[in-house]
Amino acid sequence: VCIVKDMVVNKKKISIRGRKWTVEILSNEDFRKDNEESTAAITDSEKRLVSFQIGQTSIQTIRHELFHAYMAESLLNNLDLTSAEFEETACDVVGEFLPEIGRQANRLFKFLNSK
């Protein structure tokens, strides 16, 4: 747990496909500085960072953001694929990593909602 000038409410390191990522919960004010009103969370694949707005950590949102991270680590964001190729590759990622994403999402849900 890390508290830094009320900006980062909570922070945790996780491993996605063997690479270290940071998951953080930001105060409403700090999250809104860089994100649209309708956004509850955001994944920055370049920084390997998943940021959640405090109070917006439903299991569905956590799974959604983790899937973005797994897609990034599978390099799908950098490929020039047709929609059919992308769909097939995305389904391969889901087929291979869905159980792991589910386990991580459940652990993160408990951690992010513990306060």
C-alpha positions as CSV (number, residue, x, y, z in Angstrom):
1,V,0.0,0.0,0.0
2,C,1.3,3.4,-1.0
3,I,-0.1,6.8,-0.1
4,V,1.6,9.7,-1.9
5,K,0.2,13.2,-1.2
6,D,-3.4,11.8,-1.5
7,M,-2.9,11.1,-5.2
8,V,-2.2,7.4,-5.2
9,V,-4.6,5.7,-2.8
10,N,-3.3,2.2,-3.2
11,K,-0.6,0.6,-5.4
12,K,0.4,-3.0,-6.2
13,K,2.9,-4.8,-8.5
14,I,1.6,-7.8,-10.5
15,S,3.1,-10.1,-13.1
16,I,1.5,-10.3,-16.6
17,R,3.2,-12.9,-18.9
18,G,6.3,-12.6,-16.8
19,R,6.5,-8.8,-16.9
20,K,6.0,-6.5,-14.0
21,W,3.0,-4.2,-14.1
22,T,1.8,-1.6,-11.6
23,V,-1.9,-1.4,-10.6
24,E,-3.0,1.7,-8.8
25,I,-6.1,3.4,-7.4
26,L,-6.2,7.2,-7.8
27,S,-8.3,9.7,-6.0
28,N,-11.3,11.0,-8.1
29,E,-9.6,14.3,-8.6
30,D,-6.3,12.9,-9.8
31,F,-7.9,10.3,-12.0
32,R,-10.0,13.0,-13.7
33,K,-7.0,15.1,-14.5
34,D,-6.0,12.9,-17.4
35,N,-9.2,10.8,-18.2
36,E,-12.7,11.4,-19.6
37,E,-15.7,11.5,-17.3
38,S,-17.0,8.2,-18.5
39,T,-13.8,6.3,-17.9
40,A,-13.5,4.2,-14.8
41,A,-10.0,2.8,-15.4
42,I,-7.2,2.9,-17.9
43,T,-4.3,0.7,-19.1
44,D,-1.1,2.3,-20.3
45,S,0.8,-0.5,-22.0
46,E,3.9,1.6,-22.6
47,K,4.2,2.3,-18.8
48,R,2.8,-1.1,-17.9
49,L,0.4,0.7,-15.6
50,V,-3.3,0.0,-14.9
51,S,-5.0,2.9,-13.1
52,F,-8.4,2.8,-11.5
53,Q,-10.6,5.6,-10.2
54,I,-11.3,5.1,-6.5
55,G,-14.7,3.4,-6.2
56,Q,-14.6,2.1,-9.8
57,T,-13.1,-1.3,-9.1
58,S,-15.8,-3.8,-10.1
59,I,-14.7,-7.3,-11.0
60,Q,-15.9,-6.6,-14.6
61,T,-13.7,-3.4,-14.8
62,I,-10.7,-5.2,-13.4
63,R,-11.1,-8.1,-15.9
64,H,-11.5,-5.6,-18.7
65,E,-8.3,-3.7,-17.8
66,L,-6.3,-6.9,-17.3
67,F,-7.4,-8.1,-20.7
68,H,-5.9,-4.9,-22.2
69,A,-2.7,-5.7,-20.4
70,Y,-2.6,-9.3,-21.6
71,M,-3.3,-8.1,-25.2
72,A,-0.5,-5.7,-24.9
73,E,1.9,-8.3,-23.6
74,S,0.8,-10.6,-26.5
75,L,1.9,-7.7,-28.9
76,L,-1.6,-7.6,-30.5
77,N,-1.6,-3.8,-30.3
78,N,1.4,-3.7,-32.7
79,L,0.2,-6.0,-35.4
80,D,-1.4,-5.1,-38.7
81,L,-4.2,-7.7,-38.6
82,T,-7.5,-7.9,-40.4
83,S,-10.5,-7.9,-38.1
84,A,-10.9,-11.7,-38.6
85,E,-7.2,-12.3,-37.8
86,F,-7.5,-10.0,-34.7
87,E,-10.6,-11.8,-33.5
88,E,-8.9,-15.2,-33.9
89,T,-5.8,-14.1,-32.1
90,A,-7.8,-12.4,-29.3
91,C,-9.7,-15.6,-28.8
92,D,-6.4,-17.5,-28.6
93,V,-5.3,-15.1,-25.8
94,V,-8.6,-15.6,-24.0
95,G,-8.4,-19.4,-24.4
96,E,-4.9,-19.5,-23.0
97,F,-5.0,-16.8,-20.3
98,L,-8.7,-16.5,-19.2
99,P,-8.2,-18.7,-16.1
100,E,-5.1,-16.6,-15.1
101,I,-6.9,-13.4,-15.8
102,G,-9.8,-14.6,-13.6
103,R,-7.5,-15.5,-10.7
104,Q,-5.7,-12.2,-10.9
105,A,-8.9,-10.2,-11.2
106,N,-10.3,-11.9,-8.1
107,R,-7.1,-11.2,-6.1
108,L,-7.0,-7.6,-7.3
109,F,-10.7,-7.1,-6.5
110,K,-10.0,-8.2,-2.9
111,F,-6.9,-6.0,-2.7
112,L,-8.5,-2.9,-4.4
113,N,-11.7,-3.1,-2.4
114,S,-10.1,-3.9,1.0
115,K,-10.3,-0.3,2.3
